[in-house]
C-alpha cells in the first residue's frame, strides 16, 4: 500500500526592502517637486551683493512668487548632467506676484549659451522694469527720472581725504564695520568701500577734510557693445517690454539687436544703406516677445550686472530670494549665527 506524504510550504516572508524603496522613491519625488516648483536653495559665492548678502550665505529662493518654470531638459536630479539631445517645451506656471523694483532675484546668466535652465545662477537686485529707462550719472542711478539711491547695506566706493596733521588711524574704518580693504590713493587720500550710513559717519569725523563718491573712468566693456560709457556714467537705456513696439534707429538698434538675436532667436542685421533686416525681412520697428529687466549688484563697484552684459529676460528668472537659512564664515571657520533666519530685503 502506497501512502502519499503531505508537504506544507512555508509562506514567503515579505521583503523588508520593498517598503524602504517605496518610501525613498516618494521622498525623492516630493523633494524634486519642491525644488522644481516651490523653492530651491542657493549659496552666495561672490561679494557682488554685500553687505546685504555675504559670501557663504545660503538662501531659500521662492519659485512661487513669479511662477515656476517646467523643465526644458532631462537630467540627473541634483546634478549638472543632462541629455543635450532632448528638449522639452518649457512653460511658466502662474505665480502670485509680479517682479517689482527692488526685488532680489535669482536668474540664469543671460550671456551664456546652452539651455537656459542649465546656465550659471546669478543673484542681483531689480532696478529697472519693462518699459523703464535707466541712467547713471556720477554714481546716481535714475529710473524714469526718479532717483534709485543706495539702500541700507549697499556698498559703494568713496574717496576720503584725511588731515595728515591729525592723529588718525585706519583702524577707525574697521571700528564702524568696514569689511573691505582701504586703498591709498594719494597723500592723505583713501578709497574706501562702505555703505551710505558708514560714509555719513566718516564725513562727521574731525580729521576728515573731504568725502566724495569715487567715480569710475570710462573704458570698461559695457552693454551695449560699441558704446563709450563707464559704470558710473551710463545710459540712458530703455528696457524692452513685451508687446511694446520700438522704432529701430541708431539709438535703439544696439540695444535691441542683442534682444532680437540672443534671446528671441531671430537673425538680425543693419544693411549698408541703414535699413534693418530681421528674419530676412526689411523692417522699421520691432516688438519684443517677452519682458526684460535691468539689474544691479548691491556692491555697485564690484558687480557683474546689466551694465556689463545687458538685460535679464523674463524666461531666465528662477525666483525671488527670501531668507538666509544658514551662513558660513570661511575666514573664521564658523557659522554666522546672527544671519540665520534673516529676511532678504
C-alpha positions in Angstrom: 0.0 0.0 0.0 1.4 3.3 -1.1 0.8 6.3 1.0 1.3 9.9 -0.1 3.4 12.2 2.1 1.8 15.6 2.6 4.2 18.5 2.5 3.5 22.1 3.6 5.2 25.1 2.0 6.4 27.9 4.2 4.9 31.2 3.0 7.5 33.6 1.7 8.3 36.5 4.0 7.5 39.9 2.7 10.6 41.7 1.6 11.7 44.5 4.0 13.5 46.2 1.2 10.3 47.0 -0.8 8.7 49.4 1.7 12.0 51.2 2.2 12.5 51.6 -1.6 8.9 52.9 -1.8 9.5 55.5 0.9 12.7 56.6 -0.7 11.0 56.9 -4.1 8.2 59.0 -2.7 10.7 61.2 -0.8 12.7 61.8 -4.0 9.6 62.7 -5.9 8.5 65.1 -3.2 12.0 66.7 -2.9 12.2 67.1 -6.7 8.7 68.6 -6.9 9.5 71.1 -4.1 12.8 72.0 -5.8 11.2 72.4 -9.2 8.0 74.2 -8.3 8.2 75.7 -4.8 11.7 76.7 -3.5 15.3 76.0 -4.1 18.5 76.6 -2.1 21.4 78.6 -3.3 24.8 79.7 -2.0 26.4 83.2 -2.4 29.8 82.7 -4.0 30.9 86.3 -4.6 30.9 89.7 -2.9 28.6 91.4 -5.5 25.7 91.8 -3.1 27.5 92.8 0.0 26.7 93.9 2.7 23.2 92.6 2.4 24.3 89.1 1.2 27.7 87.8 2.2 29.9 85.1 0.7 28.9 81.9 2.4 25.2 82.8 2.9 22.8 80.0 2.0 19.4 81.2 0.6 16.0 79.9 0.0 14.5 81.2 -3.2 10.8 81.1 -3.8 9.7 80.0 -7.2 6.0 80.5 -6.4 6.2 84.3 -6.4 6.8 84.8 -10.1 5.6 81.3 -11.2 7.9 78.3 -11.5 9.2 77.0 -14.8 8.6 73.5 -16.1 11.8 71.7 -17.1 13.2 72.1 -20.6 15.8 69.4 -20.3 16.0 65.9 -18.8 18.9 65.3 -16.5 20.2 63.5 -13.4 18.5 65.1 -10.3 20.7 67.4 -8.1 23.5 67.4 -10.7 24.6 69.3 -13.8 24.3 66.2 -16.1 21.5 66.2 -18.7 20.6 64.9 -22.1 21.5 67.6 -24.6 19.7 65.7 -27.4 16.3 66.1 -25.7 14.4 69.4 -25.4 11.1 69.8 -23.7 8.5 72.6 -24.2 9.0 74.7 -21.1 6.3 76.9 -19.8 6.0 79.2 -16.7 3.2 78.4 -14.3 1.1 81.2 -12.8 2.7 83.0 -9.8 1.1 85.0 -7.1 3.2 88.1 -7.6 5.0 90.2 -10.2 8.6 91.2 -10.3 8.9 94.5 -8.5 11.6 97.2 -8.5 13.9 96.5 -5.6 13.3 92.7 -5.5 16.4 90.5 -5.1 16.1 87.8 -7.8 18.0 84.6 -8.8 18.3 84.1 -12.6 20.2 82.2 -15.2 23.1 84.2 -16.7 21.8 85.8 -20.0 25.2 85.9 -21.8 25.9 82.1 -21.5 25.0 79.5 -24.2 23.1 76.3 -23.9 19.7 75.6 -22.3 18.5 78.5 -20.2 17.9 76.4 -17.0 21.4 74.9 -17.2 23.2 78.3 -17.2 25.0 79.7 -14.2 22.8 81.2 -11.5 23.3 84.8 -10.6 21.7 87.0 -7.9 21.1 90.7 -8.3 18.6 93.5 -7.4 16.0 94.6 -9.9 16.4 98.3 -10.7 14.6 98.7 -14.0 11.3 97.1 -15.0 10.0 96.5 -18.6 9.4 99.9 -20.2 11.6 101.8 -17.8 14.5 104.0 -18.8 17.7 103.7 -16.6 20.6 106.1 -16.5 23.5 106.6 -14.1 25.2 110.0 -13.7 28.0 110.5 -11.2 27.1 107.2 -9.5 23.5 108.3 -9.1 21.0 105.8 -10.6 17.8 107.2 -12.0 14.8 105.2 -13.3 12.4 107.2 -15.4 13.8 110.4 -13.8 13.3 109.1 -10.3 16.4 108.6 -8.1 17.1 105.0 -7.1 19.6 105.6 -4.3 21.8 103.4 -2.2 19.6 101.5 0.2 20.7 100.0 3.6 23.6 97.6 3.2 24.5 98.6 -0.3 28.2 99.4 -0.9 30.0 102.0 -3.0 33.5 103.4 -3.3 34.2 106.7 -1.6 37.3 109.0 -1.7 38.2 110.2 1.8 40.7 112.9 2.4 42.3 112.9 5.9 44.1 115.7 7.5 47.7 114.4 7.7 48.4 116.5 10.7 45.7 114.7 12.7 46.3 111.6 14.8 44.2 109.4 12.6 44.3 105.6 12.5 42.9 103.4 9.7 41.5 101.2 12.4 38.7 103.7 12.7 37.2 102.3 9.5 37.2 98.8 11.0 35.5 100.1 14.1 32.5 101.2 12.1 32.2 97.9 10.3 34.1 98.5 7.0 35.0 95.0 5.8 36.8 95.7 2.6 40.4 96.9 2.0 41.1 100.6 2.4 43.3 101.6 -0.6 45.7 104.6 -0.6 45.0 107.0 -3.5 47.5 109.7 -2.6 48.8 111.8 0.2 46.1 111.7 2.8 43.5 110.3 0.4 42.0 106.9 0.7 39.5 104.8 -1.4 37.0 103.2 1.0 34.2 100.8 0.1 31.3 101.4 2.5 27.6 101.9 2.9 25.9 105.3 2.8 25.4 105.2 6.6 29.1 104.5 7.1 30.0 107.3 4.7 27.9 109.7 6.7 29.6 108.7 9.9 33.1 109.2 8.3 32.1 112.6 7.0 31.4 113.8 10.5 34.9 112.9 11.8 37.0 115.9 12.7 40.1 114.5 10.8 38.2 114.2 7.5 38.7 117.2 5.2 36.6 115.8 2.3 34.5 112.9 1.3 33.0 112.3 -2.2 32.0 109.3 -4.4 34.8 107.7 -6.3 33.7 108.0 -10.0 34.8 105.2 -12.3 36.6 106.2 -15.5 35.3 105.2 -19.0 36.8 102.3 -20.9 35.1 99.3 -19.4 33.5 96.7 -21.7 29.8 97.6 -21.1 26.4 96.9 -22.7 25.5 97.6 -25.4 28.8 96.8 -27.2 30.5 99.7 -29.0 29.3 102.5 -26.6 31.7 104.6 -24.7 30.5 104.7 -21.1 31.6 103.9 -17.5 30.0 102.1 -14.6 29.1 105.5 -13.1 28.2 107.4 -16.2 25.9 105.0 -18.0 22.8 105.2 -20.3 20.2 106.2 -20.7 19.0 102.8 -21.8 15.3 101.8 -22.5 14.3 98.4 -21.2 12.3 96.3 -23.7 8.7 95.5 -22.8 6.6 92.7 -24.2 4.2 93.9 -26.9 5.6 97.4 -26.9 6.8 98.3 -30.4 10.1 100.2 -30.7 11.2 102.1 -33.8 14.6 101.0 -35.0 17.3 103.7 -35.4 20.9 104.3 -34.5 20.0 104.6 -30.8 17.6 101.6 -30.3 19.4 99.2 -32.6 22.5 98.5 -30.5 20.2 97.6 -27.5 17.6 95.7 -29.4 19.9 93.7 -31.6 21.1 91.7 -28.6 17.5 91.0 -27.6 16.4 90.0 -31.1 19.3 87.7 -31.8 20.4 86.2 -28.5 17.1 86.0 -26.5 14.4 85.8 -29.2 16.2 83.7 -31.7 15.9 85.8 -34.9 18.6 86.7 -37.4 19.1 90.5 -37.5 21.4 92.9 -39.2 21.8 96.5 -40.3 22.3 96.9 -44.0 24.8 99.2 -45.6 22.1 101.7 -46.6 20.9 102.0 -43.0 17.8 99.8 -43.2 17.2 96.9 -40.8 16.6 93.3 -41.6 15.1 90.8 -39.2 14.4 87.2 -40.2 15.1 88.1 -43.9 12.5 90.9 -44.0 13.1 94.6 -44.1 11.6 96.3 -41.0 11.4 99.7 -39.4 10.3 98.6 -35.9 10.4 95.6 -33.6 8.0 94.3 -30.9 9.7 92.3 -28.1 8.2 88.9 -27.4 8.9 88.9 -23.6 9.6 91.3 -20.8 13.2 92.3 -19.7 14.7 93.6 -16.5 17.7 95.8 -15.6 19.6 94.5 -12.5 22.5 95.8 -10.4 24.6 94.3 -7.6 24.3 95.9 -4.1 28.1 96.2 -4.2 28.0 98.7 -7.0 31.7 98.9 -7.7 32.3 95.1 -7.7 29.5 93.6 -9.6 29.0 92.0 -13.0 25.4 93.1 -13.8 23.2 94.7 -16.5 25.8 97.4 -17.1 28.2 94.8 -18.5 26.0 92.2 -20.2 22.5 93.6 -20.7 19.0 92.7 -19.6 17.6 89.7 -17.8 14.8 88.1 -19.9 11.7 87.0 -18.2 12.3 83.4 -19.1 15.7 83.4 -17.3 14.2 84.4 -13.9 14.3 81.5 -11.4 12.7 83.1 -8.4 12.7 85.7 -5.5 15.4 85.4 -2.8 13.5 85.2 0.5 15.6 84.2 3.5 19.1 83.3 4.7 18.7 79.8 6.2 22.4 79.3 7.0 25.7 81.3 6.8 29.3 80.1 7.0 32.2 82.4 7.5 35.1 80.6 5.8 37.7 83.1 7.1 36.7 82.5 10.7 35.8 78.8 10.1 32.5 79.1 11.9 28.8 79.8 11.3 27.4 83.4 11.4 24.5 82.6 13.7 23.3 86.2 13.7 22.5 85.9 10.0 20.5 82.7 10.1 16.8 83.4 9.5 17.4 86.9 8.2 14.8 88.0 5.6 16.3 89.4 2.3 15.2 92.9 1.5 
